[in-house]
Amino acid sequence: MLNIEIDGKPFTAEQGSTIMDVAEAAGIYIPRFCYHKKLSVAANCRMCLVQVEKAPKPMPACATPVIEGMKVMTRSEAAIKAQKAVMEFLLINHPLDCPICDQGGECELQDLAVGYGTGASRYAEEKRVVLNKYIGPLINTDMTRCIHCTRCVRFGQEIAGIMEMGQIGRGEHSEITTFVERSINSELSGNAIDLCPVGALTSKPFRYSARAWELTSRPSVSPHDGLGSNITVQTRNSRVFRVLPRDNEEINECWLSDKDRFAYEGLNSADRLQHPMIKRDGEWQECDWSQALEFVASGLKRARDEQGEEQIGALATPHATVEELYLLQKLVRGIGSGNVDSRLRQSDFRADAAMQGAPWLGMSVAELDRLDRVLIVGSTLRADHPLLAHRLRQAVKRGGALSLINPVDDDLLCAVAHKAIVAPGAMVEALDQVRRALAGESADALGQAIATSLKGGERTAVFLGNLTQHHPRYAELHALAQQIAELAGAKFGFLGEAANSVGAWLAGAVPAEGGMNAAQMLDQPRKAYVLLGVEAELDAYNPAQALAALRSADLVVALSAYKHKALDYAHVLLPIAPFTETSGTFVNTEGRAQSFNAVAKPLGETRPAWKVLRVLGNLMDLAGFDYDSAEQVRAEALAGDIAVRLDNRLKAFSSNAPAEVAGGLQRIGEVPSYQADAIVRRAAALQHTAAAGASAAWMSGATLDRAGVAEGADVVVSQGGGSVTLKAKRDDTLPAGCVRVAAGHPATAALGGMLDEITVGRA
């Protein structure tokens, strides 16, 4: 530890710290533009110049390491003079357009100009103008305002993992720009908006819609993936205008994925369901809540009394809150049925009886970037888990080795030590090769290499991704991964798919013994269904099968925030509140329960789903539905220690393997990032990004030849009794005999199972 003095006060500092580090820890403010706690030091804005005793000139606080006995003056006459001189230079070319700038009211340049600027400029020459660039549908550019702090450039290189922006030119001809004719396509791109200290990079969806001082900011939790990013939701007149990150070093740090940041547009969609509706004589009619709830209660009683309790099933989205999931399962079990599930995209449930607890990450999120050996099985990592992917990139940058077993070879923006890119049907064998190598049995070279990598680490983990959890042989992949983790001394976990993939287990929204799982309820259609936030045509493993089952039912009750395909198969629609209009709890992938309150009033006659389910329980004379608040429901649902209910291990498991796809083409069906849930699907800006581009049928050159189609041609893709016409595109990184066709997408909703056999022919 070193002893230094700042503004006459003594402090101790670690060797290698900078003046800025010590000042920040001590609460001493030093003006800055280019410095950011999560980025490397650039020292190019010079706004943080301070006076250091015996130094011949002012020194940049962000880049000057402390030494024993150093004396620093941040507010001396020399320091203030240097800071004001820098501010004068920064304002020479800056336009005077604060009244129309979206950054107005939260602009760092504005704030510091008040403290360090002068009332008039001595610069009389013409100011330079920089032409704006189109860099995509999410970020708006006004580059004349840019002060070349390079935060956006460093963010791309160091955090997002891809250099999409850079600086060209010299002196006053310097410009921050993208590569020629390129947009910014990173899944974390919106963070550049937060990082920009001026109005050069602003939110395009938010542009000219509100002023910062008009908005009310409230804390919340993002519902779009298993991380549970902490967010600040900004509203005006109960309308959500913007979502910003809320610092939490243990979860999302200070970052936010584009999915979490821009999905709020879906909350204001014209597709919102605002009134209860009942279908009478084939026509939808609006009604009041009492009529709708009486219709549902009497319909469920009739189904129970005439058809039997086992003919009632409930399906829920894992993006629902713990309170909603808990009351749904309590309602269905109170009726006498055990048929309730939230795992609509899972196809293999053979391991359910061997599960010992709720599947979770197996460690804290904060531990991910300290791992030195990682094996990921079946994950489109950047699309499914953008901020977990960032943490794993940081682990690799620190010297960690990442191995991958997956059907697709998307760029993870970091070095991959070993990878087995195999057809979904070959994933079990590829994973078994790693197990065999660790067990000292004969194995192929790649299995040996991955095993050697895992054994060579001190902090090691094996993770199963979304695609593995959807796999027709998920049970065997789970069992093999568990054995590999045990043999390698590694931690074992699941990259949780949705906001409440863990919470749904804890809330009981999975079938108990004797109950039917999601696949069984759709394969053996029930007479009555209760759907909580489910859009079956997009949320199910086999949408064609799901729609057929729902259309055959005598009663389908859809609790939804939106009008959707349920207009075709439901009998009653109940408008429920999205996460911004209700209180609730999400349990993220590390098992952390995070509660939040409503930030806006419910739209129209929308009601929180937990209140709707509570009233239904009372109308059906079920015991235990006398709740006054969501907090009471949460206390009952999550009673006891959550940690003891988390367990990834299977008890002794033996399987009868399902038949492999023999000779035919196999579909690789992952859910695109911006089709993950109902809100994201309706976010207009996200749907215009490259990641949400039109669905296509991707095949290797060999598979295109086998199918007899040419690259770029229209092809008819058929599966499960349905067919769609798509463009054939070539990707030679895909395994032979596989066709990559997105699932959970409106363009492919007529198809069958996500990882089942598929046929491709000429249009």
N, C-alpha and C positions, 0 to 999 in steps of 0.2 A: 504494500500500500504506500502511496505517495502523499505527501502533505503539500497542499497548494492553497492559494488565497484568491478569492474572487470578490471584487468590490469590498475589500477590507475584511471579509469573513473567512475563517479557516475551514477547509474541507479536506477529507481524505479521498483518494481515488485509486482505482486499480491501475497497475501498469498497463499501458496501451490505450487507456481511455483518452478521449479528446476533451477539449475545453467545453464543447457543446454537450457531451455526455454528462459531465459533472454539473454543469449549469442546469440541464434539464432535471437531473435527479434532485437538485437543490431548490427547484422552483424559480430559478432566475431566468427570465425571458431574454433571449437574444434573437433579434429579427433574422429571418431567413426566408429563402424561396426554394432553393434547390435541395436543401437538406430534408430527408425523410427517414424516420427511425428504421424503416424496413428496407431501405435501398442503400446501395453503396454510396460512398462520399464522392461527389463530383467537384465541389468547391468552385463552381463556375458562376454563381450569381454574385458572390462577394458581399452580400448584404450582411453577413454575420461577422464582419470585421470588428475586431476588438483590440484594445491596447494591451500589450504584454511588456512588463518591465524589462528593460535592456534590449528589447527587440527594436531594430532600426525603423520599422514601419508597422502599421496595423496588420494583424494576422487573422486568417479565417478560422473562426472558432470550430467549425465542423471538421477541419482537416489538421488542426494543430494538436499533436499529442501533448499531454501534460508531463512535466518533469518535476522532480523534487524541488520544493521551494519556489515554484513559479507564482508570480503575482499577476493577476489579470484584472483589467478595468474594462467593464462593459459599458459604463455610462460616463466615462471621462470625456473631456472636451475633444481629445484626439479621436476617440472611438465614435462619438456622435458625428463629428465632422466627416469621418470616412464613410459612415453609413448614409449620411445625407448626400454625399457626393455620388455614391452608388445609386441611390434612388433617383437623383437627377439624370444620370445616364440612362436608367431603365425607362424613364418617362419621356425621353427625347422622341422616340418613334411610336410611343403608345397612343392609340386613338382616344379622343375624348368622347367616348360613346357609352359611358356608364349608364345613362338613363335608359338605353335600350339593350343593355347587356344582361343576359340571363344570370351572370355571376354577381350582379349587383346585390349588395346586402350581405354577401358571404365571400367577398373577394379579398384575398390576402394583400393584393397590391393596393386596393382601396384603403384598407386598414393601415398599412404601413406608410402610405402616402400622406395620411393625416398626421402621423407622428414624425415622419422624416422628410416629407416633401416641402416645397415652397409654394407660395401662392401664385407664382407666375413662372413661366419657362423663359430661359435665356436663349433657347434654340429657335431661330427664326426661319430656317430653311424648310423645304418641303419634307413632310414625313414620308417614309417608305410605306408601300402597300404590298401585302402578300396575298395572292389569289387563294381563295379557299379550295379545298379538295373534297371530293366525295369519298368518304372512307367507310361507308356502310350505313345501314338504317338506324343505328343506335347512337352514334356520336356525331354531333354537329361541329364544324370547324369555323373559327374566325381567326385565322392565323396571323393577321396583322396585330392582334393583341398579344401574341406569344412573346415571352421574355427569355426563352431558350434555357429554362431551368433544367431541361432534359429528364425530368421525372418520368414522363411518359415513355421515353426511350429506355431508360434503365428498368422501368417496371416490366416492359416486354421481355427484355433479356433475362432479368433476374427472377421474376415472379411468374409471369405467364409462360416463360420458357421459349418464346419465339420472338425474334426481332422483326416486328412489323412496322416500326417507326424508326427514323434515323434523322440525322442532321446533315444538311448539305450547305455548301457555300461558306464564306468567311466574312467576319466583321458584320457590318449591318446588312450584308446580303445573305446571312445565315437563315436557313429555314428548317423547320421540323416538318417532315413529310413522310409519306409511306413510299414503298417501292412502286415503280412505275405501274400505273393502272391496277393497283391492288387495293382492296378494301381491308379493314381490320376484322379478322375472323376469330380471334381468340375467344374462348368461352368466358374469359375474365376481363374482357376489353373495357367494360364500364368503369373499372377502377381507375382508368386514366382520367375520367371526369373528376373524380374526387381528388386525385393527385394534382391536377392542373391548378396552380395558384391564382390563375387569372381566367378570363372568359374565352380562352382559345379553344378549349375542348369542353363542350357542354352536352347535356342530354338532349337528343333529338326528339324523343317522345314528349319530354317536358317543356320543350322550347316555347317561350312566350305564353305559357299557360297560367303562371302564377308567380308572385314575388315571394322570396324567402320569408319576409316578415309577415306575410298573410297566412302562412301555413302553421298549423298546430302539429307538433312532433310528439309522437308517443312510441314507446318501446313495444316490440312484438318479436315473434319467432317465425322464420320462414317455413312454409309447409311443403316445399317442392322437392327435397331429397332427404336422405337420412341424416344429414349433418345437423340440421336445426340451427342454421345461421342466425345470429342475433341481428335484428334489423330495427331501424327507426322508420316508422310509417308517417308520412306527412299528409295531412288532410286539410281541406277547406270545405265548410258546409257539408260535412259527412261524405265527401268524395275524396278518394285517394288520388293524390297528384304525384307522389314521388316516394320511392323507397331507397333508403341509404343504409350503409353498414353501421352497426353498433359494435364498438370494440369489445372483443372477448378473446383474449389470448389462448384460452383453452379450447376454443371451438373454431371460429372463423378469423381469428386475429383481427385485422382491420379491413379485411377484404370481403367481397361479395361476388358471387357468380352472376353472369348476365341473366340467367334464369331467375334467380332470386330478385335481382334489381328491377327488371323490366316486365316481369309477369303481371304486375299490378294492373296493366291495361286491361287484362281479362276481367278484373273486378267491375269495370265500367262497361262491359260488353252489352250490346243490344240484345244479346241472347239470354240475359238474366231472366229467370223465372220470378215474377213478383207477386203472383196471386195463386192460391190453390185452384186446381183444375180437376174436374171429373169428366171422364168420357161417357157420354150417354148417347145410345143409338149411333155409335160411331163418330160422334162429334164432340170435340172438347168444349167444355163450358166452364167459365170461371165461377167460383162459389166462395162462400166464407169458410173460415177455419172450422167452425163447429160442424158444418155439413161434411166437409172433407174428412175430419177425424172420425165422425160417426160412421161414415162410409167405410173407412179403413177398419175400424174396430169391429163393425158388424161383419165385414167381409172375412176378416181373420177368424172370428168366432165361428162363422159358417164353415170355413175351410177346416177348422179343427173338429167341429162336431160332425160334419158330413163326410170328410175325407180322411180324417185322422191327423194327429199332431205331426207325424212324420212327413206329411205332405206340404208342410210349411218350411220354407228355407229363407235364410237371410244372407245377403252378400254385401260387403262393405268395402269401400276404398281404404287402403292403409294411410291415406292422407287425411282421414277424419281424426278428430281429437280423441283422446283417451276417454273423455266423458261420454262422447257420442257412441263410441265403440262399446263401452261398458254397458250403457243402457240398452243398446240394440241387442246384445247377447242376453242381457237380463230379461228383456221383453220376450224374445224367442224361447228362451228356456222356461220362462214363466208360463208360456202357452203350453209347454210340454215337448217342444222340439229341440233337438241338439244340433240341428243343421244351421250352423253359422260359420262364416269364414271370410277372411279379408285377403286371402292369397290367390287372387283371381288369375294371375299370370303363372302360377306354379302348376306344373303338370304331373309331377311325381310326388306322391304323398306316402310312399312305402315306409319311410323312416319315422313317420309321426309317432308311432307307438314306442319307438326307442329314444325319442327326445327326452332330455332330463330337465329342460328349462327353455327360456326364451333365447333364440339365437341372436348374438350381438357381435360387436367388433372384436371383443376379446381383450381389449386394452383401451386406454384413453386415446382420444383423438390427438392430443398433444404429444403422445409418444411416437406417432408415425414418422415424423421427420428426424427421429433419432435412431431409427432402425438401420442396421447395416446389411441385412439379408432379407429379401422379400420374395415370395412366390405368389403371384396373382393368377387365379384360375377363372376364366370366363367373365371378362369385364370389358366393356367399352368405356374405359376408365374416365377419360376426359368428359365424355358426354353424360355419363351416369353420376359421377362424383367429382365435379370440377375442383373443389377445394381440397378434397382428399388427394386428388391427383397432384395438386400443387405441393402438398406436404411430402408426398413420396418423391417428387422431383427434387425437393430440398435434401431429402435423405440421400439420393443418388449423388447430388452435387457434393455432399460431405464425404463421399467415398463408398456409399452403400451400393450393393449389387441387386438389381431387380430382374427376376425371371418371370416368364409369362407362358401360360398355356391357354390358347384362345383360338377361335375360328377366324378372327380378323386381325390384321396387322396394322391397325391405325397408329399414326405417329404419336407416341406418348411424350414427345418433346424432351426426352432425356435418354441417356444410354440404357439399353436393355442388354443385360449380360448374356442371357440365354432365352430363347423363345421357341416354342413348339406351336406353329400355326397349323392346326389340323381341323378336319371336318368335325362338327359337333358329335357325330357318331363315334369318332376316334378319340375323344377327350378322355374317356375312362381309361383306355389303354395307355395314353400318353401319361396320365397321372400315375397309373400303376407302375410304369417304368421307373418313376422317381421313387415310389415306395420300395420297389424291388432293390434299387441301388442302395437305398438307406438301410435296408434289411440285410445287405450282404449277398443278395441273390443276383443272378445274371440280368443285365439290363442294357438297353441300347445306349449309344454314346451321349445323346442329349439328356436322357434320364440320369446318367452318371454325372454329367456336368452340372445339372440343376441340383442334384443331391450333394455334390461336393461343395457347391456354393452355399447351400443351406447349412451344411455342417461347419463351414468356415466362419460363421458369424457368432457374435456374442448376443446381439439383440435381433432376433429372427422372428419372422411371422409368415403365416400362410393365410391368404384371404380368398374367400369365394365371392365372386361378383354376381351381378344381376343375371347374366346369361346362364351361369351355373345354377342359380336358384330356379330358373325357368326350364332347365334341361329335363328331357324325358327320363334320364338316368341320374337325376339329382341325388337320390339316396346313396348311390354308390360313390359318386364324386365326394359327397359329404364324408362318408366313411373312410375313403382313401385319404382325403385331406387331413382328417383327424389322426390317422395312423402316421402320416408323414410328419405332422407337427410333433407327435410324441417321439418318433424316432430321431428327429432333428433337434429336439429340445426347444421347439419354437412355440410361439403363441399362435392360436388358431381363431379366426374370426370371420364374420360376414360383413361385407360392405352393404349396409342396409339400404334397401331400394327406396323406401318412402319415409315420410316424416314420422310415421308411427308403425313401421314394420316391427319394431320392438314393442312399442306400446300396445299394439293389437294383441300380442301374446299375453302381455301382463293384464290387459283388460278382459281377457277370455274370449276375444273375437276369433277364436279358432275352435274347431269341433272337439268336444270331449269324447270319451269312449262311447261308441254307439251313434255318434252324430256323423253326418255326411260332410265331406270337404267340398270345396268349390267345384272341383272337376266332377265329382259324383253328382252334385246337385244339377249340373248342366248336362251330364251324360244320361242321367235318369231323371227327366224333368219332373219338377214338383208342381203341385196344383196352385200354390200361392208363393209369391216371392216378395220379400221386402228388400229394396235396394237403397243403400245409404251412400249417396255421392257417387254411385257407379254409373259409368257410361259403358255398358257391356260391349258395344261394338268396337270399343277402343281399349278397354281395360282387361279383357279376357285373353287367356292363352289361345283359345280357339274361338274367335268372334262369330264365325258362321254357326258353330254349335251353340254358342250362348244365345244368339238371337233366335235360333229355332226353338230352344227350350223356353225362352220367355214368351215367345209368340203363342206357344201351346198352353200357357198357364191360364187358369180361370181368373186369377187376381195377381196383378203386379203393382205394388206400391213403390213409387220412386220418390225418395227424398233427395232433392237436387237443387243446386243453386242456379241451374241452367235448363233451358229447353234443349233437348237433343233428340237422339233417335228414339228415346223413350216415348215420344209422341206417337210412334208406330206400334209399340207393344205394351205400354203401361195402361192402367185403368184409372189411376189417380196420381197426380203430381203435387207434391208438397214442397213449397219453396223454402229452402233452408239457407242459413247464413254462411257465407265463406268465412275464413279465419279472421278477417278484419272486422267482422260484425258480430262476433261472439267471443266469449271467454272460453278458454280450454287449455289443454296440456298436450305437448308432444314429448315423447321419450325418444331421444335420438339414438343413433347407432351405438354409442358408447354407454347407453343406459342412463343417460342424464335426463331427468324430468324437467321440462321448462314450461312454465305456465305463462299465460298472457291474457290480456283483457281486450275487449273490443276497442277499436280505434275510430269507428264510424257507426252511425245508426243503421239498423237494418233497412234495406231498400224495399219500398212498397210494403207489402204484407209479409215479407220474409221473417222467419222466426229461427232462433238458434235450434239446431237439431236436437240438442239434449232436452230442451223444453218440450219439443214435439213428442219425443219418445216418452218423456215423463207423463204427459197427458194421455198418450195412448195406453200406457200401463195402467193408469187410473181408470180409463174408460173400459178396460177389459177386466177390471176388478182384480188386478194382480197385486200381491203384497210387495211392500218395499219400494214404492215409487213416490214417496212423500218427500221430495227434495225441494229445498228453497233456493239453492244456489249451485252453481257448477263446482264450487269448492267442496261442498258436501259430497257430490258424486265422485270427485277426484280422490277425496280422503278415503272413500270406501273402495274405489277401484285400485288404488295404489297403496293400500294399507300394508304396513310392515316395511322391511328393508328390500328395496328393489334389487340390490346387488345379489342377494341370495337366490333370486328367481332367474338370474341370467346364467345360462349354461349351454355351451355349444356341443357338448359331448353326446354321442349316441351310446346307449347301452348295446350289448351284443346284438349285432345286426347281420342278418343273412337275407339275401335277396334272390328273387326270381327275375332275372334280367329281361326287360321287354325286348321285343324283336327289333333288330337294327333295320335302318333303311337299306334294302338290298337292291343294288343295281340302279335305283332311281336317283334323281337329284334331291339333295337335301337343302331345305331352307335354313338360312341364317337370319333369324328375325329378331333384331334388337329394337327397342323403343327409342326413337330419336329424342334427344335432349329436350326439344321444345314441343314434345307431345306427351310429356310425362304425366300430366294431370290436367283436370278440367280447366283450371285457371290459365295455365301456361298455353294451352291450345288456343285460347282466345286472345292472346297478347299479340296485337297486330304487328308491332315492330319486330318482335322475335320471329314471327312467321315470314318476315321478309329477309332474314339473314341467310347466309350460305348454308348454315347447319340445318336450316329448315327447308332446304330446297326440295323441289318436286321429287317424289319417290321414284326410284328406278330399280331395275333388275341388274345387279352387278354380278359378273362372272369372270373367271379367268379366260384367257384366250382359248385354252383347251376345252373348256366347258361350253364356250360360245360355238366352237366348231362341232362339238358333240350334239348341241341342240340344233345345229343347222341354221343359226341366225347370225347376222352381221352386227358389228358394233354400231350403235346409233339407230338401229332399226326398231320399229315398234314390235313388241312381242306380247303374246297372250300368256299370262301366268295363271295357272289353275291350281286350286287346292281346296279340299273340303267341300266340293260341290259348287264353289264360286270361282269366278275368274275376273281378272282385271287386265287392262292393257297398259304396259309400261315401256319406257325406253330401255333398250339393252345397252349396258355400259361395261367397259372392260376394266378389270382390276386383277393383274397377274399375281398379286400377293394373296389372293383367296385360294383356299384348297380346291383341288379338282373335284368336280361333282357337286359343288355347292352353288347356291344362288342366294345372294344377299339381298333380301327384300325387307324393308322396314316393317315393323309391327306397330300397333297403336297409332296408325296413321289413317286419315280418312280415305286416302287413295288406295289403301290395301285392306280396308275393313271387311271386304267380302270374302277374304281368304280364310284358311283354316289355321292349324297349329303353327306356332312361331318357329318350331324347330323340327317340323315333320316333313314328309316327302312332298315334293312339289313338281309340277310339270311346266315346261316352257316350250312354246311353239310359235311359229310365225303368225303375225297378225293377219 
